[in-house]
Amino acid sequence: MASPKTMYITEAEERLANIIWREVPLTSPELVALAESELNWKKSTTYTILKRLCGKGIFENKNANVSVLLSRDELSAKQSRRFVEDTFGGSLPKLISAFIGGRELSPKQAEEIRKIIDEYEGSEGDG
């Protein structure tokens, strides 16, 4: 599986990934045809980008069948965790403080945050 640092994907990778997530199951020749019609890409471009996505552990292209290893939501979660690690040293309190940035929370927002904390408190240790 790819390391968390490689979970960032380029705009081109995201465009192809969106087609795969939408159309799976599909074969790599079907993907080439979709990328040609929707993105105006050549076969070589599609295979190059697909290879990068497979190298990042997001998809697999085995026997000309493209399959999903990470859903869109799973990729977003990994990207979010990496952002918190890189930007806030992994500190969720620092992330929340920066996000709120002096704004007041409504009682409803505060309650929603409390529910999330209660749900996950202790479930993953310090992570």
Rosetta blueprint (number, residue, H / E / L):
1 M L
2 A L
3 S L
4 P H
5 K H
6 T H
7 M H
8 Y L
9 I L
10 T L
11 E H
12 A H
13 E H
14 E H
15 R H
16 L H
17 A H
18 N H
19 I H
20 I H
21 W H
22 R H
23 E H
24 V L
25 P L
26 L E
27 T E
28 S H
29 P H
30 E H
31 L H
32 V H
33 A H
34 L H
35 A H
36 E H
37 S H
38 E H
39 L H
40 N L
41 W L
42 K L
43 K H
44 S H
45 T H
46 T H
47 Y H
48 T H
49 I H
50 L H
51 K H
52 R H
53 L H
54 C H
55 G H
56 K L
57 G L
58 I L
59 F E
60 E E
61 N E
62 K E
63 N L
64 A L
65 N E
66 V E
67 S E
68 V E
69 L L
70 L L
71 S L
72 R H
73 D H
74 E H
75 L H
76 S H
77 A H
78 K H
79 Q H
80 S H
81 R H
82 R H
83 F H
84 V H
85 E H
86 D H
87 T H
88 F H
89 G L
90 G L
91 S L
92 L H
93 P H
94 K H
95 L H
96 I H
97 S H
98 A H
99 F H
100 I H
101 G L
102 G L
103 R L
104 E L
105 L L
106 S L
107 P H
108 K H
109 Q H
110 A H
111 E H
112 E H
113 I H
114 R H
115 K H
116 I H
117 I H
118 D H
119 E H
120 Y H
121 E L
122 G L
123 S L
124 E L
125 G L
126 D L
127 G L
